Amino acid sequence: MVALGAPGRMGRDAQSLGIIAPGKLITGERGMEFPCVFPVKVMGANQEDFESLVIEIIRKHATVAEEVVSRRLSRGGRFLSLTVRVNAENQEQLDKIYRELSVHERVLMIL
């Protein structure tokens, strides 16, 4: 387990303080707890196969938490925003998803 930040004045970590449950992994500055369901937001041109392309890339690295994917069209209908809920096991897994999506020519933005 990785402690949340530096030890406190008394040298106690987050688990000993009861902030996190035993067996949970905390990582990063935001203190994300793994495993978790993590929303990956991806934007691109509103083309017929964009959603299947995004899901295919994500499924190389993780399972999709729900078959329901949130979709939102831009005001003019040219762009599509997808929110895909991912079963994330660790930060490295999320990094791989973000790296592969970010280099794809059809992906315009990832949040």
Secondary structure, 3 states (H helix, E strand, C coil): CCCCCCCCCCCCCCCCCCCCCCCCEEECCCCEEECEEEEEEEEEECCCCHHHHHHHHHHCCCEECCCCCEEEECCCCCEEEEEEEEEECCHHHHHHHHHHHHHCCCEEEEC
